[in-house]
Amino acid sequence: MRYSILFSAMCLALVWPSTSKAAENTSTTRDIAFPTVASAIKFTDDFSSPRAGHSHIGNDLIGPKMTPLYAAVDGYVSYLIVPQATWGYQITLRDADDWTYHYIHINNDTPGTDDGKGGTKHAYAEGLERGSRVTKGQLIGWMGDSGNAEAITSHLHFEIHQPDGTPMNPYLSLMAAKGSTPTTPTEPPALPTSGGTTDDAINQDKDIVNVFSNNCLSGTLIKSTASSAVYYCGADGRRYAFPNDKVYFTWFKDFKNVVTVSSEKLASAPIGGLVTYKPGSRMVKLQTMNAVYHIEKNGLLRWVSSPSIAAAMYGADWAKKVDDLNDAFFTSYKIGEPMQ
């Protein structure tokens, strides 16, 4: 019910860029790739729904911030907003038949925040600019709540325009790309229970580059029916193993979002490496050495050279915040400059 209220508010509040052509609720279907991670989003046929002073000329695909956005077609970037407009960051793709595909409210936040300071680095895929050629399914950006979606919720406003500029209802094309039978529900369908969490923190910590992959949903936690080992699904389609509970609990407070999958499904995602401790959460020392290390981004270890420095960083009880790091896991870390 809370989601339905939020969605209703969105239908009343959003103001989109104006168009000189009238919206056309046509049944034409374009052969497209689904423009984001289908299993992570909710959407309905809200084309022509009332908005403030006009009708909606696209479909709103509601999902977690930083969900990857993919090129719906082969073509090129005909429009890319820099700096951010009042309706947020936007990408428009044009295909060989001069149809255009519009992505609006692309992310403008630093990952894990709602600060509006993410800039183009966290909006558009690296190297993407006006005139760039794209292939169907290619990563082009990340979902967000930029512009006049800031007070609503993270989502992709997706439009398809005919060559003459007339907006066409994208719903049938989206449903065909998703592989489902079109329906017109009275409220958004429930998210799949197998979605798990969509936490991007480890992707950011390890600088995992987004690629188009069906191996596993980026940011989810999975395990197989045959083992208790838990893995994090990276944005590169690989799985990253938590070496023990101590590391896991620096990132997550419980196991409720861990999804159990078949051994075959787990094996379809290649191993990417180990998850290292969350930066600043604990200090570590090797079992065969006495040196204590502070942990920074991507497993960078910095020797804490004195008890006073440790106390300044972690409090008077700092010694209780030191974990033994098994020598076997040491190769997943790097040594940086000492803390002085």
C-alpha positions, 0 to 999 in steps of 0.5 A: 500500500505504501508503494501505491501511495508513492506511485500515485504521488509520482503520477501527480507531481512529475513534470517532463520536458515538453514535446511539440508532438501529441502522444500516440497510444499506438500498439506498434512494438519496437525490437528493443533490449530491456533498458535496465535490469528487469528483475529489479524493477516495477512498472505499469502501462502509465502512458497517457496518465495525468501529470501536472498540466499534461499527459505522461508520454513514457513509462516509469520503471521504478527500481533501486538507485544505481541499477544499470541502464542498457542501450535499448537498440544499436545506434548512437547518442543523439542527446546527452545532458551536461550539466543537469537539467531541471528534469535531471540527467538524460540520454537519448539514443537514435537508431538506424530508422530514426526512432529515438529512445529517451532515458530520464532521471539518470543518477546524480548522487554519490553512490550510497547517498542522496547528496545530488553531487554524483556528477556525470561520473555516476550518471553516464557510463565512462566515455559516453558522450554525444555522438557515441555509437552504442550496441544493444545491451551496452551499459550506458548509465545508472538509474537515479532520482535526478531533477524533478524526481528528487522528492519522489523515488528512484526510477527510469522514465523511458520514452520511445519517439517515432521519426517525426518526434511523436511519442509512442507508448513503450509498454508493449515493446518493454513487455516483449523485451522482458518476455512477458504477456502484457497486462494492465494491473491496477497497481505495480506488480510485486518485486520478485522475492529472489531479488535479494538486496541491491546494495552497490557498496561493495561494487564501489569499494572494489571499483567493479566495472559494470558490464551487461551480464545475465550471470547474476543481479548486481548487488545481490547476495547468493548461496547454493543449496549445497554450501553455506558460503555466501557470495556478493554478485558484482556489477561485472557478473562475477561472484565475490566470496565472503571469506568468513562471518567477520567480514560479512558482518562489516557489510551486512547486519544479517542474512535475511537477503541471502538468496539460495540458488541451484548449484548450476545457477551459482556456477554460471557466475564465475568467481571474481575474488574475495570480499575484503573488510569494509573500510574503517569498520575494523582493524586487522593483523596477520596471525603470524605478525603483530603489526596492526592495520587500518583498512581503506578502500579496496582492501588497502592496509595501512600500518597503525604505527602507535597505540595513540593513533589507534585510540584516536581512530577507534577509541580507547577500546581499540584493541577489541576492534582488531581481527586476526587476518588469516595468512591465506587471505592476505593476497586479497589486500594491498599494503599502503603508507603507514598511519602516522 
